Amino acid sequence: MTNVILDPQARAPRAAVLDDAHVGDIRGALGTIRLDDTAPRTGLSAKFRTLLAIIGPGLIVMVGDNDAGAFATYGQAGQNYGTHLLWTLLLLVPVLYVNQEMVLRLGAVTGVGHARLILERFGRFWGAFSVIDLFLLNALTLVTEFIGITLATGYLGLPKVASVVLAAAIVIASAFTGSFRRFERIAIALCAGSLLLVPVYFLARPSGARMAHDFLVPQLPGGTGQLSTVMLLIIGIVGTTVAPWQLFFQQSYVIDKRITPRFLRYEKVDLWIGIVVVVLGAAAMTGFTAVAFAGSEGAGAFTDTAGVAHQLAAHAGKVAGVLFAVALLDASIIGAFAVSLSTAYAIGDVFGIRHSLHRGVGGAKGFYAVYAGLVAAAAAIVLIPGSPLGLLTVGVQTLAGVLLPSASVFLLLLCNDRQVLGPWVNGPRTNAFTAAVVGVLVTLSIILTASVLFPDISARAILDIMAGCGVAGVLAAGYSFTRRRIGTKEDAVDRTGRDSWRMPPLETLTRPVLSTGRRVGMGALRGYLLVAMVLVVVKLVQVALAR
């Protein structure tokens, strides 16, 4: 593994940045902030210009999350259950913010990507696991993006092969410009394309009052008889909205954009803008799909997003169907951008190769090779006759749901590591909330694994799993609380000078000492993940062979 590369011009000489291209002027799509610009932003105009320069990471990662898989998940929710599951989106808002806020904090303060931090702080097993997991899952996710491209272009009457090849060429060429600013401008322009869902919503005219009610009043449609089916869809909504690749992408993209702690307040605003856009888009898709299929023969029988486009055209006119298909195409391309970059960044971080969009192809050959190779492979798989595309989509959602808890666990541990974040470590409330989220994700992951292995799982079995996980969570919380009460209290965190504090070089940090409880918990997590992954993969292979 190569040594850390330090930039001699960096203002903080002990920074841990791994690629010297990650230090310098912020050259965003909508503005520039020079490295030596340390003037305070006091006026409204100055603050607005700074925000414009910072906007990008939060918006792109959130809109990229409303990708082809999300279109299918929200379409299925609307077609099969109307707007009855809209409340899940409202519950996910704080989860989205807290997870992504921790990630952008890690990126700005450390200058080191998520996968490399896991490797350095928790050892080779978890470092290798995180990279291999990300690589395989992202490769499969990319296939679903190209499935979305084929469905969208097929509805528009465009040839499949030419459409896939052209889309792959656009995705690759957009990153190969050697300019971070040019890439971000392309990405933000595509993010603006997601607003096409707004006119589709108004053309379909769902009931605003009904949607507002279902946003605020949680309900499980179909009663206990459909609990297993509904729970699986809820898990799908969680998995497609809080995806593992987001953590790796956001942290590395913040680093590549050269955002430092003094601009974190602006980046949080960028994140909130992205969250609003993604939630409104998800709600719009659920709403107009629900009203389009209400009372039709297709209600309750979701097939794919092309079916949604056809039904929208029948309900609200051809323009609505075309706009939806174009929005699906746009979302699939954004998703392909983000997923490919998250993998290339992680590989570059772990193996010490140059990994920045500020560099041309000649200056970061390995980085661009990983990016282009993933895109080309995904496009090729989609074009293979007889490929089990539907099964691949199911497999991606299943594996993402199974693996998500591990990503959240490491995120929480890293954000409590004082050597890594210093005065930026989590506070008690953030820790309590994130620990509760991890508990819920573990529960959903176990339910998902059980449902894949036992397709006829009963509602009673699901409730038993939830109850068992709830008891385990209460016991774990009690143990943690008792341990803090009888143990030695940690010194209070000194948060002065946060804006200028950066993580020291990785080789100067000592490996964290894990408590007995954490070692047991991580051992149990390791065993569960390995068993669950093997069982799920075996089950998917059996289904594929049976077909």
C-alpha positions as CSV (number, residue, x, y, z in Angstrom):
1,M,0.0,0.0,0.0
2,T,1.4,3.4,-0.9
3,N,2.4,6.1,1.5
4,V,0.1,9.1,2.2
5,I,0.7,11.9,-0.3
6,L,0.8,15.3,1.3
7,D,0.3,18.5,-0.5
8,P,3.1,21.0,0.3
9,Q,0.7,23.9,-0.4
10,A,-2.0,22.6,2.0
11,R,-2.8,25.1,4.8
12,A,-2.9,22.2,7.4
13,P,0.5,20.5,7.0
14,R,-0.6,17.5,9.0
15,A,-3.6,16.7,6.9
16,A,-4.2,13.1,5.9
17,V,-5.3,13.7,2.2
18,L,-4.3,10.7,0.0
19,D,-4.3,12.5,-3.4
20,D,-2.8,16.0,-3.6
21,A,-5.5,16.9,-6.2
22,H,-7.9,16.9,-3.2
23,V,-6.4,20.1,-2.0
24,G,-6.9,23.5,-3.7
25,D,-9.6,25.8,-4.9
26,I,-13.2,24.7,-4.8
27,R,-14.3,24.7,-8.4
28,G,-18.0,23.9,-8.2
29,A,-20.5,23.8,-11.0
30,L,-22.0,27.1,-9.9
31,G,-19.0,29.0,-8.4
32,T,-15.4,29.1,-7.2
33,I,-13.8,29.5,-3.7
34,R,-10.1,30.0,-3.7
35,L,-7.9,28.1,-1.2
36,D,-6.6,31.4,0.2
37,D,-10.0,32.9,0.6
38,T,-10.5,33.0,4.3
39,A,-12.7,36.1,4.5
40,P,-15.8,35.7,6.7
41,R,-19.1,35.4,4.9
42,T,-21.1,38.2,6.6
43,G,-23.6,39.5,4.0
44,L,-26.5,37.6,2.4
45,S,-25.0,38.0,-1.1
46,A,-21.6,36.5,0.0
47,K,-23.3,33.6,1.8
48,F,-25.5,32.9,-1.3
49,R,-22.5,32.9,-3.6
50,T,-20.6,30.5,-1.2
51,L,-23.7,28.2,-1.2
52,L,-23.8,28.1,-5.0
53,A,-20.1,27.1,-5.1
54,I,-20.6,24.4,-2.5
55,I,-23.9,22.9,-3.9
56,G,-23.3,19.5,-5.5
57,P,-22.4,16.6,-3.3
58,G,-25.7,16.5,-1.3
59,L,-27.9,17.2,-4.3
60,I,-26.2,14.6,-6.5
61,V,-26.1,11.8,-3.9
62,M,-29.8,12.3,-3.1
63,V,-31.1,12.6,-6.6
64,G,-28.9,9.8,-7.7
65,D,-30.7,7.7,-5.1
66,N,-34.0,8.2,-7.0
67,D,-32.6,5.9,-9.7
68,A,-34.1,3.1,-11.8
69,G,-34.5,0.9,-8.7
70,A,-36.3,3.6,-6.9
71,F,-38.6,4.2,-9.8
72,A,-39.5,0.5,-9.7
73,T,-40.0,0.5,-5.9
74,Y,-42.1,3.6,-5.7
75,G,-44.1,2.5,-8.7
76,Q,-44.8,-0.8,-7.1
77,A,-45.9,0.9,-3.9
78,G,-48.3,3.2,-5.8
79,Q,-49.7,0.5,-8.1
80,N,-50.2,-2.2,-5.5
81,Y,-51.1,-0.1,-2.4
82,G,-52.0,3.4,-3.5
83,T,-50.6,6.1,-1.3
84,H,-50.9,4.1,1.9
85,L,-47.1,3.7,2.3
86,L,-46.2,7.4,1.9
87,W,-45.6,7.7,5.6
88,T,-42.4,5.6,5.2
89,L,-40.8,8.5,3.3
90,L,-41.5,11.0,6.2
91,L,-39.8,8.6,8.6
92,L,-36.8,8.2,6.4
93,V,-36.1,12.0,6.3
94,P,-34.2,12.1,9.6
95,V,-32.4,8.8,8.8
96,L,-31.2,10.3,5.5
97,Y,-30.0,13.5,7.1
98,V,-28.2,11.9,10.0
99,N,-26.4,9.3,8.0
100,Q,-25.3,11.7,5.2
101,E,-24.4,14.4,7.7
102,M,-22.0,12.0,9.5
103,V,-20.5,11.0,6.1
104,L,-19.9,14.5,4.9
105,R,-18.4,15.4,8.2
106,L,-16.0,12.5,7.9
107,G,-15.1,13.6,4.4
108,A,-14.5,17.2,5.2
109,V,-12.5,16.6,8.4
110,T,-10.4,13.6,7.4
111,G,-9.8,13.9,3.7
112,V,-9.8,10.1,3.5
113,G,-12.5,7.9,1.9
114,H,-14.9,5.7,3.8
115,A,-13.4,2.3,2.7
116,R,-9.8,3.4,3.6
117,L,-10.9,4.6,7.1
118,I,-12.6,1.2,7.7
119,L,-9.4,-0.6,6.6
120,E,-7.1,1.5,8.8
121,R,-9.2,1.6,11.9
122,F,-10.8,-1.9,11.9
123,G,-8.3,-4.1,10.1
124,R,-7.9,-6.0,6.9
125,F,-11.0,-8.2,7.2
126,W,-13.4,-5.4,7.4
127,G,-11.5,-3.3,4.9
128,A,-11.5,-6.0,2.4
129,F,-15.1,-6.9,3.1
130,S,-16.3,-3.3,2.6
131,V,-14.5,-2.9,-0.7
132,I,-15.5,-6.3,-2.1
133,D,-19.1,-5.8,-0.9
134,L,-19.2,-2.4,-2.4
135,F,-17.7,-3.5,-5.7
136,L,-20.0,-6.5,-6.2
137,L,-23.2,-4.7,-5.0
138,N,-22.4,-1.6,-7.1
139,A,-21.7,-3.7,-10.2
140,L,-25.2,-5.3,-9.8
141,T,-26.8,-1.9,-9.1
142,L,-25.3,-0.6,-12.3
143,V,-27.0,-3.4,-14.2
144,T,-30.3,-2.2,-12.8
145,E,-29.6,1.3,-14.0
146,F,-29.1,0.0,-17.6
147,I,-32.3,-2.1,-17.2
148,G,-34.0,1.2,-16.5
149,I,-32.4,2.7,-19.6
150,T,-33.7,-0.1,-21.8
151,L,-37.3,0.2,-20.3
152,A,-37.3,4.0,-20.8
153,T,-35.9,3.9,-24.4
154,G,-38.1,0.9,-25.3
155,Y,-41.2,2.9,-24.3
156,L,-39.9,5.8,-26.4
157,G,-39.5,3.5,-29.4
158,L,-35.7,3.7,-29.5
159,P,-33.5,0.6,-30.5
160,K,-32.2,-1.2,-27.4
161,V,-28.6,-1.8,-28.5
162,A,-28.0,1.7,-29.7
163,S,-29.6,3.2,-26.7
164,V,-27.5,1.2,-24.2
165,V,-24.3,1.9,-26.0
166,L,-25.0,5.6,-26.3
167,A,-26.0,5.8,-22.6
168,A,-22.8,4.0,-21.6
169,A,-20.7,6.4,-23.8
170,I,-22.4,9.4,-22.2
171,V,-21.8,8.1,-18.7
172,I,-18.1,7.4,-19.4
173,A,-17.4,10.5,-21.4
174,S,-18.9,12.8,-18.8
175,A,-16.3,11.7,-16.2
176,F,-13.4,11.6,-18.7
177,T,-13.2,15.4,-19.2
178,G,-10.4,15.9,-16.7
179,S,-12.4,18.7,-15.1
180,F,-14.3,18.3,-11.9
181,R,-16.4,21.4,-12.7
182,R,-17.5,20.1,-16.1
183,F,-18.6,16.8,-14.6
184,E,-20.5,18.5,-11.8
185,R,-22.3,20.8,-14.3
186,I,-23.4,17.8,-16.3
187,A,-24.5,16.0,-13.1
188,I,-26.5,19.0,-11.8
189,A,-28.1,19.5,-15.2
190,L,-29.3,15.9,-15.0
191,C,-30.5,16.5,-11.5
192,A,-32.7,19.3,-12.8
193,G,-34.1,16.7,-15.2
194,S,-35.7,14.9,-12.3
195,L,-38.1,17.9,-12.0
196,L,-39.9,16.3,-15.0
197,L,-41.8,14.3,-12.4
198,V,-43.6,17.5,-11.3
199,P,-45.6,18.1,-14.6
200,V,-46.4,14.3,-14.6
201,Y,-47.9,14.7,-11.1
202,F,-50.1,17.6,-12.2
203,L,-51.1,15.8,-15.4
204,A,-52.2,12.8,-13.4
205,R,-53.9,14.9,-10.7
206,P,-53.8,12.7,-7.6
207,S,-55.7,13.8,-4.5
208,G,-53.5,16.2,-2.5
209,A,-55.6,15.8,0.6
210,R,-55.4,12.0,0.5
211,M,-51.6,12.1,0.0
212,A,-51.2,14.5,3.0
213,H,-53.2,12.2,5.1
214,D,-51.2,9.1,4.2
215,F,-48.0,11.1,4.8
216,L,-48.9,11.8,8.4
217,V,-50.9,8.6,9.3
218,P,-48.9,5.3,9.3
219,Q,-50.9,2.3,8.2
220,L,-50.3,-1.2,6.8
221,P,-52.6,-1.9,3.9
222,G,-54.2,-5.3,3.7
223,G,-54.0,-6.2,7.4
224,T,-52.1,-9.1,8.8
225,G,-53.0,-11.3,5.8
226,Q,-50.6,-9.2,3.6
227,L,-48.1,-8.3,6.3
228,S,-45.2,-10.2,4.8
229,T,-45.7,-8.7,1.4
230,V,-46.1,-5.2,2.7
231,M,-43.0,-5.6,5.0
232,L,-40.9,-6.7,2.1
233,L,-42.0,-3.6,0.1
234,I,-41.2,-1.3,3.1
235,I,-37.8,-2.9,3.3
236,G,-37.4,-2.2,-0.4
237,I,-38.3,1.4,0.1
238,V,-35.7,1.7,2.9
239,G,-33.0,-0.1,0.9
240,T,-33.5,2.0,-2.2
241,T,-33.6,5.3,-0.2
242,V,-30.7,4.5,2.2
243,A,-28.3,2.6,0.0
244,P,-24.8,1.6,1.0
245,W,-23.1,3.2,-2.0
246,Q,-24.4,6.6,-0.9
247,L,-22.1,6.6,2.1
248,F,-19.0,5.9,0.0
249,F,-19.9,8.3,-2.7
250,Q,-20.8,11.3,-0.5
251,Q,-17.6,11.1,1.6
252,S,-15.3,10.8,-1.4
253,Y,-17.1,13.4,-3.5
254,V,-16.9,15.9,-0.6
255,I,-13.1,15.2,-0.5
256,D,-12.7,15.5,-4.3
257,K,-14.6,18.8,-4.3
258,R,-12.1,20.0,-1.6
259,I,-14.7,21.0,0.9
260,T,-13.2,21.7,4.3
261,P,-14.8,21.9,7.8
262,R,-15.3,25.7,7.5
263,F,-17.9,25.1,4.8
264,L,-19.8,22.3,6.5
265,R,-22.8,24.5,7.3
266,Y,-23.2,25.3,3.6
267,E,-22.9,21.6,2.7
268,K,-25.6,20.7,5.2
269,V,-27.9,23.1,3.3
270,D,-26.9,21.4,0.1
271,L,-27.9,18.1,1.7
272,W,-31.3,19.4,2.8
273,I,-32.0,20.6,-0.7
274,G,-31.2,17.1,-2.0
275,I,-33.4,15.4,0.6
276,V,-36.4,17.7,-0.3
277,V,-35.9,16.9,-3.9
278,V,-35.7,13.1,-3.4
279,V,-38.7,13.0,-1.0
280,L,-40.9,15.1,-3.3
281,G,-39.9,13.0,-6.3
282,A,-40.6,9.7,-4.4
283,A,-44.0,11.1,-3.2
284,A,-44.9,12.3,-6.7
285,M,-44.1,8.9,-8.2
286,T,-46.2,7.1,-5.6
287,G,-49.0,9.5,-6.0
288,F,-49.4,9.6,-9.8
289,T,-48.9,5.8,-10.1
290,A,-51.6,5.3,-7.5
291,V,-54.2,7.4,-9.2
292,A,-53.2,6.1,-12.7
293,F,-53.9,2.5,-11.6
294,A,-56.8,3.1,-9.3
295,G,-59.7,0.9,-10.4
296,S,-57.8,-0.6,-13.4
297,E,-57.0,-4.2,-14.1
298,G,-53.4,-3.6,-13.4
299,A,-54.0,-2.4,-9.8
300,G,-52.1,-4.6,-7.4
301,A,-50.1,-6.4,-10.2
302,F,-46.9,-4.4,-10.7
303,T,-44.7,-5.6,-13.5
304,D,-42.1,-2.9,-14.3
305,T,-41.7,0.8,-14.9
306,A,-42.6,0.5,-18.6
307,G,-46.0,-0.7,-17.4
308,V,-46.3,2.5,-15.3
309,A,-45.5,4.7,-18.3
310,H,-48.2,2.9,-20.5
311,Q,-50.8,3.3,-17.7
312,L,-49.9,7.0,-17.2
313,A,-50.4,7.6,-20.9
314,A,-53.8,5.9,-20.8
315,H,-54.8,7.9,-17.7
316,A,-53.3,11.3,-18.3
317,G,-52.3,11.4,-21.9
318,K,-49.3,10.5,-24.0
319,V,-47.3,13.5,-22.8
320,A,-47.4,12.1,-19.2
321,G,-46.1,8.8,-20.4
322,V,-43.3,10.3,-22.4
323,L,-42.2,12.7,-19.6
324,F,-42.2,9.8,-17.1
325,A,-40.0,7.7,-19.5
326,V,-37.6,10.6,-20.0
327,A,-37.4,11.1,-16.2
328,L,-36.6,7.4,-15.8
329,L,-33.9,7.6,-18.4
330,D,-32.4,10.7,-16.7
331,A,-32.5,9.0,-13.3
332,S,-30.8,5.9,-14.6
333,I,-28.0,7.9,-16.0
334,I,-27.5,9.9,-12.8
335,G,-27.5,6.6,-10.8
336,A,-24.9,5.2,-13.1
337,F,-22.7,8.2,-12.6
338,A,-22.9,8.1,-8.8
339,V,-22.6,4.3,-8.4
340,S,-19.6,4.0,-10.7
341,L,-17.8,6.9,-9.0
342,S,-18.4,5.5,-5.5
343,T,-16.6,2.3,-6.6
344,A,-13.7,4.0,-8.4
345,Y,-13.1,6.4,-5.4
346,A,-13.1,3.4,-2.9
347,I,-10.6,1.4,-5.0
348,G,-8.4,4.5,-5.3
349,D,-8.5,5.1,-1.6
350,V,-7.7,1.6,-0.5
351,F,-5.0,0.9,-3.1
352,G,-3.3,4.3,-2.9
353,I,-3.8,5.2,-6.6
354,R,-4.7,8.7,-7.7
355,H,-8.4,9.1,-7.7
356,S,-9.8,12.6,-8.6
357,L,-12.0,14.1,-11.3
358,H,-9.6,17.0,-11.3
359,R,-7.1,14.8,-13.0
360,G,-7.1,13.8,-16.7
361,V,-7.2,10.2,-17.7
362,G,-3.4,10.1,-18.0
363,G,-3.0,11.3,-14.4
364,A,-5.3,8.7,-12.9
365,K,-5.4,5.7,-15.2
366,G,-6.5,3.2,-12.6
367,F,-9.3,5.4,-11.3
368,Y,-10.8,5.9,-14.8
369,A,-10.3,2.3,-15.7
370,V,-12.4,1.1,-12.8
371,Y,-15.1,3.6,-13.6
372,A,-15.2,2.8,-17.3
373,G,-14.9,-0.9,-16.8
374,L,-17.9,-1.1,-14.5
375,V,-20.1,0.9,-16.9
376,A,-19.0,-1.2,-19.9
377,A,-19.6,-4.5,-18.1
378,A,-23.0,-3.5,-16.9
379,A,-24.1,-2.4,-20.3
380,A,-22.8,-5.6,-21.8
381,I,-24.7,-7.8,-19.3
382,V,-28.0,-6.0,-20.2
383,L,-27.4,-6.7,-23.9
384,I,-26.8,-10.5,-23.4
385,P,-29.8,-12.4,-24.7
386,G,-31.6,-14.3,-22.0
387,S,-29.9,-12.5,-19.1
388,P,-32.0,-12.8,-15.9
389,L,-32.6,-9.1,-15.6
390,G,-35.6,-9.4,-13.3
391,L,-33.7,-11.7,-10.9
392,L,-30.7,-9.4,-10.9
393,T,-32.9,-6.5,-9.8
394,V,-34.4,-8.6,-7.0
395,G,-30.9,-9.7,-6.0
396,V,-29.6,-6.2,-5.8
397,Q,-32.4,-5.0,-3.5
398,T,-32.0,-8.1,-1.3
399,L,-28.3,-7.9,-0.9
400,A,-28.4,-4.1,-0.3
401,G,-31.0,-4.7,2.5
402,V,-28.9,-7.5,4.0
403,L,-25.6,-5.5,4.0
404,L,-26.9,-2.0,5.0
405,P,-26.6,-2.5,8.8
406,S,-22.8,-3.1,8.5
407,A,-22.3,0.2,6.7
408,S,-24.3,2.0,9.4
409,V,-22.4,0.3,12.2
410,F,-19.0,1.4,10.9
411,L,-20.3,4.9,10.2
412,L,-21.3,5.2,13.8
413,L,-18.0,3.8,15.1
414,L,-15.9,6.1,12.9
415,C,-18.0,9.2,14.0
416,N,-17.1,8.4,17.7
417,D,-13.4,7.9,17.0
418,R,-11.7,10.9,18.6
419,Q,-8.5,10.3,16.7
420,V,-10.4,10.5,13.4
421,L,-12.8,13.4,14.1
422,G,-11.4,15.1,17.1
423,P,-13.8,18.0,18.1
424,W,-16.2,16.8,15.3
425,V,-17.2,13.5,17.0
426,N,-20.9,12.7,17.5
427,G,-22.8,14.1,20.4
428,P,-25.0,11.9,22.7
429,R,-28.3,12.6,20.8
430,T,-26.8,11.7,17.4
431,N,-25.4,8.5,18.9
432,A,-28.7,7.5,20.5
433,F,-30.7,8.1,17.3
434,T,-28.1,6.4,15.0
435,A,-28.0,3.4,17.4
436,A,-31.8,3.1,17.2
437,V,-31.6,3.3,13.4
438,V,-29.0,0.5,13.3
439,G,-31.3,-1.6,15.4
440,V,-34.2,-1.1,13.0
441,L,-31.9,-1.8,10.0
442,V,-30.7,-5.0,11.5
443,T,-34.3,-6.1,12.2
444,L,-35.3,-5.3,8.6
445,S,-32.2,-7.2,7.3
446,I,-33.1,-10.3,9.2
447,I,-36.7,-10.2,8.0
448,L,-35.5,-9.8,4.5
449,T,-33.1,-12.7,4.7
450,A,-35.8,-14.9,6.2
451,S,-38.3,-14.0,3.5
452,V,-35.8,-14.9,0.8
453,L,-35.1,-18.2,2.3
454,F,-38.7,-18.9,3.2
455,P,-41.0,-17.3,0.6
456,D,-44.1,-18.4,2.4
457,I,-43.1,-16.9,5.7
458,S,-46.1,-16.0,7.8
459,A,-47.1,-12.7,9.4
460,R,-46.7,-14.3,12.8
461,A,-43.1,-15.3,12.1
462,I,-42.3,-11.7,11.0
463,L,-43.9,-10.3,14.2
464,D,-41.9,-12.8,16.2
465,I,-38.6,-11.7,14.5
466,M,-39.5,-8.0,15.2
467,A,-40.3,-8.9,18.9
468,G,-37.1,-10.8,19.3
469,C,-35.0,-8.0,17.8
470,G,-36.9,-5.5,20.0
471,V,-36.0,-7.4,23.2
472,A,-32.4,-7.7,22.1
473,G,-32.3,-4.0,21.4
474,V,-33.7,-3.1,24.8
475,L,-31.1,-5.4,26.5
476,A,-28.3,-3.9,24.5
477,A,-29.4,-0.4,25.4
478,G,-29.7,-1.4,29.0
479,Y,-26.2,-2.9,29.0
480,S,-24.7,0.3,27.3
481,F,-26.5,2.6,29.8
482,T,-25.3,0.5,32.8
483,R,-21.8,0.3,31.6
484,R,-21.6,4.1,31.2
485,R,-23.1,4.6,34.7
486,I,-20.6,2.3,36.5
487,G,-17.6,2.9,34.2
488,T,-15.2,5.7,34.0
489,K,-16.7,8.8,32.3
490,E,-15.0,10.0,29.2
491,D,-13.6,13.5,29.2
492,A,-15.9,16.1,27.7
493,V,-15.2,16.9,24.0
494,D,-13.4,20.2,23.5
495,R,-15.0,21.6,20.3
496,T,-13.0,24.8,20.1
497,G,-11.1,25.4,16.9
498,R,-13.2,23.0,14.9
499,D,-13.1,24.9,11.6
500,S,-9.4,24.4,11.3
501,W,-9.0,20.9,12.8
502,R,-8.1,18.1,10.3
503,M,-7.3,14.5,11.0
504,P,-3.5,13.8,11.2
505,P,-1.9,11.4,8.7
506,L,-3.2,7.9,9.1
507,E,0.2,6.4,10.0
508,T,0.3,8.6,13.1
509,L,-2.9,7.2,14.5
510,T,-3.0,4.3,17.0
511,R,-5.5,1.4,16.3
512,P,-8.6,1.9,18.5
513,V,-9.1,-0.5,21.4
514,L,-12.5,-2.1,21.2
515,S,-14.4,-2.9,24.3
516,T,-15.6,-6.5,25.0
517,G,-19.1,-5.6,24.1
518,R,-18.1,-4.1,20.8
519,R,-15.9,-7.1,19.9
520,V,-18.7,-9.5,20.6
521,G,-21.1,-7.3,18.7
522,M,-18.8,-7.0,15.6
523,G,-18.1,-10.8,15.8
524,A,-21.8,-11.5,15.7
525,L,-22.3,-9.0,12.9
526,R,-19.5,-10.6,10.9
527,G,-21.0,-14.1,11.3
528,Y,-24.5,-12.9,10.4
529,L,-23.4,-11.1,7.3
530,L,-21.3,-14.0,6.0
531,V,-24.1,-16.6,6.6
532,A,-26.9,-14.3,5.3
533,M,-24.9,-13.4,2.1
534,V,-24.1,-17.1,1.3
535,L,-27.7,-18.2,1.9
536,V,-29.2,-15.4,-0.2
537,V,-26.8,-16.0,-3.1
538,V,-27.5,-19.7,-3.0
539,K,-31.2,-19.0,-3.0
540,L,-30.9,-16.7,-6.0
541,V,-28.8,-19.2,-7.9
542,Q,-31.4,-21.9,-7.2
543,V,-34.2,-19.6,-8.6
544,A,-32.1,-18.8,-11.7
545,L,-31.4,-22.5,-12.4
546,A,-35.1,-23.3,-11.9
547,R,-36.0,-20.8,-14.6
